[in-house]
Amino acid sequence: MYFIVVKFHTLPGFSERFMDMVAPFTAATRQEAGNLWFEWSRSVESSEDFVLVEAFADDAAASAHVGSPHFKAAMEDMRPALAATPKIVSRKVEGDSWGEMGELQIG
């Protein structure tokens, strides 16, 4: 699977409405056949920082995502809200889901 983490730093004045801005992108991506998850979080250290954790089943699904009309539209729609180019980690990894943490077992 392709596992991707992207950090977005928003401009002042956009932080409170950023999730509304990306809502159509989020909904469309979650409907993609090869999307495994697409989850947003907000930093506890900086209210202007958002983190997107996403995964796609394989190369074809990741390529289809980046080539989709909603991806291209979202890149333009987000542009005015961002203070800097987003930072990304994108890696092909084994597996197709979240695994349990070995160092901390509950129950």
SULTAVEN-V698284 format. One record per residue. N is the residue number from 1. OMEGA is omega in degrees with one decimal (NA if undefined). D_FIRST is the distance of its C-alpha to the first C-alpha in whole Angstrom. Layout:
N:OMEGA:D_FIRST
N:OMEGA:D_FIRST
This chain:
1:171.7:0
2:179.6:4
3:-172.6:6
4:173.1:10
5:-179.2:13
6:177.0:16
7:-179.8:20
8:175.8:23
9:-176.0:26
10:175.5:29
11:173.9:32
12:-178.8:35
13:179.0:36
14:-173.7:32
15:-176.3:31
16:-179.3:32
17:-176.9:31
18:-179.2:28
19:174.8:26
20:179.8:28
21:-176.1:27
22:-177.9:23
23:178.5:24
24:177.1:24
25:-179.8:21
26:-179.0:19
27:-179.0:20
28:-179.3:19
29:179.7:16
30:178.2:16
31:-180.0:17
32:-177.1:14
33:-175.7:13
34:179.6:10
35:177.5:10
36:172.3:9
37:-177.0:11
38:-168.8:13
39:178.6:16
40:171.7:19
41:176.7:21
42:-178.1:24
43:174.4:25
44:-179.9:28
45:-178.8:30
46:-177.7:30
47:179.0:30
48:-178.2:29
49:178.4:26
50:179.4:23
51:177.5:19
52:175.8:16
53:-175.8:13
54:177.3:10
55:179.1:7
56:-171.7:6
57:-174.4:5
58:-178.7:5
59:-177.1:8
60:179.9:10
61:178.7:9
62:178.6:9
63:178.9:12
64:178.6:14
65:-177.8:13
66:179.4:15
67:-175.4:17
68:176.8:18
69:-179.2:22
70:174.9:21
71:-178.8:19
72:178.1:22
73:-179.0:24
74:179.7:23
75:177.9:23
76:-178.9:27
77:-179.4:27
78:-171.7:26
79:-177.5:28
80:-177.1:31
81:-171.2:30
82:179.1:28
83:-176.5:30
84:174.2:28
85:178.7:25
86:177.2:22
87:-173.8:20
88:165.6:16
89:-177.8:14
90:-175.6:10
91:170.8:8
92:-177.9:6
93:177.1:6
94:176.7:6
95:179.2:6
96:-179.8:6
97:173.7:9
98:174.0:11
99:177.5:13
100:177.7:17
101:-178.1:18
102:-175.3:21
103:-178.9:23
104:-179.4:24
105:178.3:25
106:176.4:26
107:NA:29
